[in-house]
Amino acid sequence: MNPGQDFLACFIETIRYNGVSRRRWPIPAFSIGVDLGGTNLRVAAIEETGAQLEVVSALSEVSRGRETIIAELAQQARFLIRKYCSTYDFIGIGIGIPGIIDLEKGTLHSAANLPGWEGYAAREDLESRLGTAVILENDANCAALGEKWMGAGRNVQDLCMITLGTGVGGGFVVNGKPWHGVLGMAGELGHMTVIPDGRPCACGNHGCLEQYASATAIRRSALEAAAAGKSVCISAARRQDSSLSARTVHACAQGGDPVAKGIFESVGAALGLALANLINAFNLPMYVIGGGVSRAWDQFSPAMFEQLRERSIVFRAGEEQRTAHRSTEVRPAELEDRAGLIGAARLPMILQADRRRSLAV
């Protein structure tokens, strides 16, 4: 059965179901969200209410090759569409990809975590395989949209999200939609300069936020401390686990190790400096901190807020008007690793709503 026949069958099943059921119109709707990472592939069916119907996962290790990964993505998406299209109205598919996307052409401009995918005509290929429209989006923008829809930002229309993971990413949501900028590259927050002439970054700059507030930066600082014999806890942890993850360093900090605590204070200071500039520039109601490193909120947030109060006139003004609900909120993400998947599923729902509004005018 080809993709076109798949969706004709889905349409017929939907009509048949609603012809014999007692369900009142309109029937509930769902969309497919895809989170395509450098390690894992997840595909989810999500209701328009935000309720998760089902998630299927697979490995997306780049060594498996692009064709294998894309074929598996299409197979899983078709499986979920067929399973739920008889009882739900299918809206569309949104896909979050780690990299810079030419949104107009639907091609992947560059993707550090997916080597060899540069120039890939992702939208055209996937629409051909699936027989339906596909919306592509940067994965950090998907995470920001997910937090706005069902997470920390559910009560605001505008927000900025910073994701602290292996690197540092970011995204803006304005009027409930991802904001892309003129080149589609808005949200490269990890490459904001926080220390002029600081550590060199792969982007060509020096002193980027990513070099001080990512899991990679935490690990590097911890390895340097262990090599210098500055921390008993970190040195012991390295002997047990040479990878010395940011999570391990966090455990040392929670145990009271002063060097580990100092590493996270440096993370918070760098993040606070970047946030101060963002808050002064945009004055958005909310800034959300996500990614794996955000789990160490207890260790880095005091230094972050100290920097905000010292450096951001807008943040201080908001603090004075907190009782009037006009303050700037800086808070941890709520959806953890589900934010990107939920945000991707939200994309076709937004497009459908926009089309309905344009027809109503």
N, C-alpha and C positions, 0 to 999 in steps of 0.2 A: 504493500500500500504506500503510495507516494504522499508527501506532505499535504498536498491539496485535498486528497481523499481523506486524510486523517481529520482535517478540520471540517470537512463536509459531514463526516460521520459524527463528529462532536456536536455539530449544529443539529443534526437530525435527532441525536440522543437527547439533547436538551429539550427540543420540541416535544418528543415522545414522553419524556418524564413529566413535563409540565402539563401535558394534555391529560394524563391519567392521575396525577397527584392532586391532593387537596391544598398544596402549598399556595399561599396567596402571592399574587404579583406585587411588586417585582421580586424575582427570585434573587437570592444573594449572589454576589459576584466574587471572583478571585483572580489573582494574577500570579505569575511565576517570577520569583526573584532568584538571581544567580550570583553567587559570590565566588569569583574565580581568582584564587590566590596562587602564589608560587609553589605552594605545598599541597593545599587542599581545594577541592571543588565541592561546593554545596549548592543544591537546587531545592527551592522550597515553594510550596503552594500556600498562599496566604490570602485570607479573606479580606474584603474591603474594610472590615472592622479592625483589622490588624491581627486577628486570631490566626495562629499557625495551624494549617491543616496537616502538613507532612513535610519532612525534610529528608532528602537522600544525599549521601556524601560519597566521595571517591577521592583517590589521590590525584593530584594534578602536577606531580613532579615533572619538571621540564624535560628530564631525561626520557620520558615516555613519548615525547614528540607532540607537536601541536595537533596533528591530524587525529591522533588517538584521544587526546584530551577533548577536542571539540566534538568528536563523534560521541564520546561518552556524555558530554553536556547535552547534546541534542537528544540522545536516547533517554536520559533521565527527565528532561523537560517534556518529551512526548508522553512518557509513562504517567507523569502527574496530570498532564492535561486530559488524557484519556480517562483517567481514574475519576476526576472530579467534574468533567464538563457536563455530565448528565444531570447533576444536581446543583450546579453552580453556573453562572454566566461567566465565561472566560473573557478577561479584559485584554491581557497581553503579557509580554515578557520584558523584564528589565535585567540588565547584566552589569555588574560592577567589575571593573578590570583595573589592576594596579598599573597605572602608567598614564601617559599623556595621550589623549584621544582627539583626533580631528572629528569633532561632532558633526560637522557639515557633511563630510565624506563618509563617516562611519569607519574610519581606519585607525589603527593603533600606530601612533607616531613613534613612541618609544616606551619601553617597559623593562626596568632594571631586573625585575624578578622573573621575567619571561624572555630570556635571551633568544634571539632568532625570530621573534614575533614582530619586529619593526616593519611597518608598512603593510601589515596584515589587514585585508579588507574584511574585518570581523562582521560588520552588520550585513553586508551583502551575502557572505558565506552562510551565516546563521539563518537569515531569512529564507535563503534557498533551501536549507535543510529542514526548517521548521514550518515553512509555508505561512508565516505570519510576521507582522511587523515586530522588530526588535529595537529596544532603546538601550544604547550604550552609555555608560557613565563611569567616571573615575571612582575607584573604590572608596576613597576618603570622602568624596561628596555623597556617596551612598550612605556611609556611616553617619554623616552629619544629618542627612535627610531622615534616616531611621530614628535617630535620637529626637529630631524635631517632631516626628509623627507619633511615636509610641514610647519615647524615653524621657530623658531629663528636660527636653524642650517642648513637651507636648502643649504647654500653655502659652507659648510665644510664637510669633510668626517669623522672627528673624533671629539667627544665631550664628556663632562661629564655633567650629569644633577643631580641637587640636588632638591628633592621635599620636601617642608616645609608644612606639613599638621598636622594631629593629632600627628603623629610621624615625623621622618625625614628619607626619603629614598633616593635612588640614583641609577644611572645606567651609564654605559659607552657604547658608540658606537665607534667602531674602524673599519675603512675601510667600513663604511656604515652599519655595522652589530652589534648587541648586543655582548658585550664581557662578558663572564661568569666566567672566572677563572677556576682553576682546579676542584673545588667542585661545580661550578655553583652558587657561592655565592658572586661573585664580585659585588660591589656597595652598601655594607652595610655601607654607609657613615654616617648614623645617629649614628653609634657606634664608630666613631673616637673620641679619647679623646681630648678634648679642655681645660679642667681644671683638672689636676691631683688631685685625691682624692676629686673630686667635688661631686655633687649630685649623689646618687646611681641610677642605671638604672636597668630595669628588665632583661637586658641581662647578668647581673652579674658584669659589670664594674662600675666604678665611673667616673663622669665628661664627659659623652658622649655628643656629639653635640645635640642629640635629647632632652636632659634635659635643653637646653638653647635656642634653635632656633625653636622649634615646637609650634603649636597653644596651646598644652597642657602646655608647659612651660610658654608661655605668660599669659595664664589664671591663672596659679599658682602664678606667680609674681604679677599679678593684685589683686588677692584675698588677698595675703599677705599685699599689700599696702593698700587695703580697710580696712582690719582688724586693721591695725596700724593707720588708720586715716590720711594717708600721702597725699591722693589725693581727693579733693572735687568731681572732675568729675567722677573718678572711683567709689567712694563710692555711688554717686547718681545713677550711672549706675547699680550698684549691687542691689540697692533697687528696681529698676524697673525690673531687669532681673538677678535672682540669678545665672544663668549659666555663665554670664560675659564672652562672647565670645571674641576671639582675634579681631574680626571685631569691637566690641564695644570699646575695648582698642585702636584700631587704630583710631577710630573716636575721642576719647579723645586726642590722640596725635596730630591729625590734627587740633584740636581746641586749641592747644598750651599748654595742661596740661604737666608740666615738668616731673612728675612721669611717665606718659604714654610714653612720648618721651624717657625717660631714659630706660624704659623696651625695647623699640625697638632698642635703641643704644646698649644694651647688646646683643640682638639678632644679630645685625650686627657685633659686635666685635667677637662673637663666630663663626659666619659663616665665617668672614674674616680670622680668624686663621685657620680654617679647609681648606678653599680654598687656602690659602698660601701654606700649605703643599702639597695639590693636584697639584697645579701649579708647584711648585718646583720639584715634583716627576715625573710628566708626560708631562709637557709642551705641552698640547693639545691646539689647536687654540681657543676653545670655552668652556665656562662653563656656563650652563643655570640654572637659579633658577626658579623653578615652585612650584606648590601647592598653597593652599589658602592663606598662609601667604605672598606669593610673591606679593600679591596685596598691601602690605604695603611697597613696594620698596622705596617710597619717604622717609619713616621714618628710615629704617634700612640700606639702601645702603651707605649713607655717612660714617658711622662707619665701614662698611665692606670694603670699598675702602681704608679707612685710615689704617686699619690693613694690607691690601694687599701691600700697598706702603711701609709700615714699615717692613714687615716680609718676603716678597717674592722677592728674587733677580731676579727671572725669570720674574715676573710681571713688575718690574721696567725696566728691559732690554727691554721688549716689548714696554713699554711706550716710550722709547727713539727711537724706530724704527717704531713708528706708521705710519709715512709717507710712509714707505716701505711696509706697510700692513703685518707686521710680529708681531704685538702686540697680547697679549692674551685678548680675549674678554670675559667679564663677563656681562651677560645681562639677563633680565627677559624673561620667557617663553612667547610664543605668543598664543598657542592653548588652554590655560586654561584647563578645564576639558575634552577637546576633544583629548588631546595628546595621552592618553593610548589607546583609541578606534582606532585612526588613525594608531598608531604604531602596534597594533595587526593585523589590516588588511594588513599592509605592510609585515608581516612575510611570508605568502605564496608566495608573489610576489618575495621576495628575494630568496626563495628556488627554485622557477621556473627559475629565471635568472641563478642561480648557475648550475642547471641541464642542461640548454641550453649551457652554457659555457663548461661544461664537455663533452657534446656530440660533440661540435665543435672541441675539441682538437684531 
